[in-house]
Amino acid sequence: MNVVHGGNIYELSARAGCSPDDILDFSASINPLGPPPGLAHILSGCFHRLASYPDIHNKLLIEAISKFHDIDPECIAVGNGSTELIYWLPRALGVSKALVAAPTFGEYAKAFELQGTRLQKMFTAPEDHFQPLVEQLEAALQKDSFEAVLLTHPASPSGALLAAETINWVAENSRKSGRPFLLIDEVFIDFCEQASLKRFLDRSPNLAIIRSFTKFYGSPGLRIGYLLAPPQVAAQVRRHLPPWSVNTLAQAAGAYCFSQDDYRRKTLDLVAKQRQRLAAGLSAISGLKVFPAQANYLLVRMDRSLPPASRLKWDIFERDRILIRDCGSFEGLDDWYFRVAVRMEDQNDRLIAALQHAL
Ligand SMILES: Cc1ncc(COP(=O)(O)O)c(C=O)c1O
């Protein structure tokens, strides 16, 4: 199974005969400020430790996550990006059949399939901002039995939070013993942390939350993800993970990132302001509809009279070296949707100008 991702600047630059640095990448949704200031110093300070294995228990990193979220260290498992956790979760939780709200991150289908888990998709609607309704969830669970339900919060690629009724449904159902287990992907929730469902964890034996440093801390290259879950679930996941999957630099970086209050504030201010500005700029282009979003990316639907997003993508890449994410590969969307990251003001302006020109 071939999963398509944004951010593939290495393959594209080789094809176009340019450097990856020449590409203005809106296809991966990463904090436009990059990693927190001072991180390079922290990493070089750890460089000599590369001659030893990393701490096999990830103690400093787990302590930092525990302190930041005010959650017991027993409730945390860390991995090589949240993707590694996603690959182990079906087996660690003993899930043979799961329900997923789609469209969503393509790796879920591959990860679950590789573990022999049947993953059934429940398609969400544009008018619900691509988040599931309680009626839809209830109907799917009545029709069939699932050991896990997987939701993305905020949704990817729409950026919408779960509706209040769906959140209440998650809270209620994750409290009940027995299945289904509720798995919530919150890798983008740092952009609206107050909405995190982590607040239900202490009352919910059937809830696990997938988190990541990748998006908010501008560090996809470091690979740091973590799971917040009841102690026995986190322990089960930790037992399945390979030793040393979080390297020494990533362990130190993760702990440092959580100490960066000023960077966090700047990021939140910047992304909120630029998201609004970019949404207004895109909406002003005839034939584009921008979905309301709470994270650092925007989903855009194109009028059918316009050329499809895959063609638009190549047009602006060839001309402007700007990369957007066409969404035809997301099951539940089609080639008249694209997604763009929220970046710095001048970069967003370049994107708007390139789209205006191409359309
Ligand atoms: C919704 C969602 N979940 C999880 C991931 C995996 O992120 P990482 O492995 O970098 O933590 C991604 C990456 O694009 C994503 O979009």
The ligand as a Tripos MOL2 file, in Angstrom:
@<TRIPOS>MOLECULE
LIG
   16    16     1     0     0
SMALL
NO_CHARGES

@<TRIPOS>ATOM
      1 C1         -2.9450   13.3730   11.7460 C.3       1 LIG1
      2 C2         -1.5310   12.9190   11.8720 C.ar      1 LIG1
      3 N1         -1.2090   12.0280   12.8260 N.ar      1 LIG1
      4 C3          0.0600   11.6020   12.9900 C.ar      1 LIG1
      5 C4          1.0830   12.0610   12.1620 C.ar      1 LIG1
      6 C5          2.4750   11.5550   12.3780 C.3       1 LIG1
      7 O1          3.3550   12.5600   12.8710 O.3       1 LIG1
      8 P1          4.7380   12.2190   13.5490 P.3       1 LIG1
      9 O2          5.0640   10.7840   13.2950 O.co2     1 LIG1
     10 O3          5.7270   13.1330   12.9470 O.co2     1 LIG1
     11 O4          4.5670   12.4590   15.0260 O.co2     1 LIG1
     12 C6          0.7910   12.9690   11.1420 C.ar      1 LIG1
     13 C7          1.8480   13.4380   10.2240 C.2       1 LIG1
     14 O5          1.6370   14.0630    9.2220 O.2       1 LIG1
     15 C8         -0.5520   13.4160   10.9970 C.ar      1 LIG1
     16 O6         -0.8790   14.3190   10.0550 O.3       1 LIG1
@<TRIPOS>BOND
     1     1     2 1
     2     2     3 ar
     3     2    15 ar
     4     3     4 ar
     5     4     5 ar
     6     5     6 1
     7     5    12 ar
     8     6     7 1
     9     7     8 1
    10     8     9 2
    11     8    10 1
    12     8    11 1
    13    12    13 1
    14    12    15 ar
    15    13    14 2
    16    15    16 1
@<TRIPOS>SUBSTRUCTURE
     1 LIG1         1 GROUP 0 **** ****
